[in-house]
């Protein structure tokens, strides 16, 4: 079992907080699709396993013309071993969702849509540079459902400058009222070099304080639990049986193939990172060259990553894996470092598994770093 991720870097405009690789140069779309298909042909045997998930992220995949999106998905299925795929996800922006797009997604076999809503407060949306308003997001969900796309994930952001507990409560409530199958929620971060970061540096905006962000997260967790959502990863919530299979594979250490500019791949031992430059990526693929650099993870790095990803999930960390893959000394280190957190009620240890408690989730970064080598 493995996954395929395709990065679609095109955006109509950039959001002020985003540091994912993207471009507003739509003239390259057809060429880019050609190059991704060519890269897939070149790398189709790299993972050596059947793929069970296909995920188109960005950027904004819904900015691709429907014809190009359909061609990309269709030809990838002809090139890669995708017969066993059970989940095909495409990220969309609400203002891109039309009847034509929804019908195209359905016709090409897309059975899951992840929509970047971020907030249901129009002032907050404007500050972040989003192209839609709250009503457009609500309408987009209805359009998707009208075309038989009934597995919908909504992204939300908390800690937005000017956001209050009440406006966040309303955003969470409106998301729940739409009854999506999945909700992801992230604390806003100020990535160096983004317009948002520069706005804070100039004093144009002020960061929401940590205590308020913690309270917002607590409200989120409590509200979604009461609404029947399972909290299966620190930032991810799903109705029973509707977790993201593709993203869950990242947290489980499952191999994945990344195609397109800035995409990453992992085969269980080596990480490959494609160049984050559209023209550079095209140049490499045209020359029938690889567009990635390689990094072989050390046992130290693999241990740290295993701990970090596993403890973010409700399933937790299987300590037997640490013992079997990294040895007795590393296992002893893990349990020694975990002991104070277990004693304080931040981590549970049952049946060979370590899991963060509700209190531990609030301090997850500090706890996980304590367990690192």
Secondary structure as UniProt FT lines:
FT   STRAND          2..8
FT   TURN            16..17
FT   HELIX           26..28
FT   HELIX           29..43
FT   TURN            44..45
FT   STRAND          51..58
FT   HELIX           61..63
FT   HELIX           66..79
FT   TURN            83..84
FT   STRAND          87..92
FT   HELIX           94..96
FT   HELIX           99..107
FT   TURN            108..109
FT   STRAND          112..118
FT   HELIX           122..127
FT   TURN            128..129
FT   HELIX           134..146
FT   TURN            147..148
FT   STRAND          152..158
FT   TURN            161..162
FT   HELIX           165..178
FT   STRAND          182..187
FT   TURN            192..193
FT   HELIX           195..202
FT   HELIX           210..226
FT   TURN            227..228
FT   STRAND          230..233
FT   TURN            234..235
FT   STRAND          236..238
FT   TURN            240..241
FT   HELIX           245..252
FT   STRAND          256..259
FT   TURN            261..262
FT   STRAND          264..266
FT   STRAND          270..274
FT   HELIX           278..286
FT   TURN            287..288
FT   STRAND          292..296
FT   HELIX           299..311
FT   STRAND          317..318
FT   HELIX           319..326
FT   HELIX           328..343
FT   TURN            344..345
FT   STRAND          347..350
FT   TURN            351..352
FT   STRAND          353..356
FT   HELIX           358..362
FT   HELIX           364..371
//
